[in-house]
Amino acid sequence: FLACASLAYSAWRSYSLLVITGSMAAITALTVLIYKSSGALATVEKYLRALAIAAGTLTLGGLLFRGERRPAFGRQYDPNDLAFVLIAILPVVLSFWRVTRGAARWVWLAVAAGSVWVILLTQSRGGLLGLLLVVSYLAAVGAWRTRFQRGLRVGRVLVGWVLLAVLAIGAWSVLPGDARERYATLLDPQSDYNVTATREGRVAVWKRGLESLAQRPWGVGVGAYPMAEMGNSGYWRTAHNSVLELTVELGLVGGALFLLLFWRAWRVLGVVMREPAREPARGPPGRAAPPAADERWRIHAQHLRATLIGILATGFFLSQAYALVIYVVMAIVAALEARYAPRTAPAPAGRSAAVTTATVPDAPRSTPAAETPVVGPPPRPYWS
């Protein structure tokens, strides 16, 4: 709605109209399609699996068509964009590695390892920071007890961090020399043009973006950030920061709603990690989902939280506010909310909803006092 409304005051109306009728219309249609078609948890998991398969496709393409350059994927994804998408989907791939058994488990592990390698080869420094945050979060969360997250297994945390350190040292030793030199600039920011350059450096671009926001807090119009940058400095630059990009284009309200979207998704995934499904994952309607299925979705939810972290961390250095992967993930989270949010009975007229609201008893919640044993073998933790 804000994007369409921004046509009235856009600094670049022709391009804003092109964005709205082109990529934004396609993203909206796909998001609605995913949400409306996700009538069961099995369908939601199919969409997650499609994301994981997409990561494998991008990884294979990045490895096959790299040549002597940094990996990219055609004209759609340059090296930085490729790193962004792979970091967003990597936690989903790892979640299937955890919940899958048999030979398929090792296929997912190979996809995850290939994705990490391609991310490192892109030489995206923002991608490296995002990767470190995602892996750190998963290492910590993966050590918590799988049922109800009651206690931290310190031993597994230590083993996990030692294993990650060994893998990181091994990966660093086999990286090409130019990649190591580029990553080394993270330890010396003053040698990075993004900090020192007054025209094309990211810090300078961010400052000018904040100036544009101060001049027009209602926004410059969807897709019109480069035009605002041209008016301020005479330079044609993108925002190189997803939150800043959307806030400058759609105003303070748009930026706040964008961040609120992530906060809401984080909360919903927390519900999925704690509560049984409102509907069964398999079997006849009217019965609670089997504990094994709920355990599976707790793991998916943990990893989708890591996806949110990766999107925000890597997107801090890129103009990816309208990236398709963000809104596919949000559509999946919205579908999960419909499956997991507790239903409440409507309040009678004239009475307070806070007094009369009652949980519908079709899917009783698990409690510490009365737990149902897990059916089948529990998913393995990371370090097993």
Secondary structure, DSSP 8 states (H G I E B T S, - for coil): -HHHHGGGT-SSHHHHHHHIIIIIHHHHHHHHHHHHH--SHHHHHHHHHHHHHHHHHHHHHHHHT-TTS---BTTTB-HHHHHHHHHHHHHHHHHHHHH--THHHHHHHHHHHHHHHHHHHTT-HHHHHHHHHHHHHHHHHTTB-TTTT--B-HHHHHHHHHHHHHHHHHHHHHS-HHHHHHHHGGG-GGGSHHHH-SSSSHHHHHHHHHHHHHH-TT-S-TT-HHHHHHHHHS-----S-HHHHHHHHHHHHHHHHHHHHHHHHHHHHHHHHHS--SS-SSSSTTS---HHHHHHHHHHHHHHHHHHHHHHHHHTTS--TT-HHHHHHHHHHHHHHHHHS--B----TTS-HHHH--B-TTS---BTTB----SS-----TT-
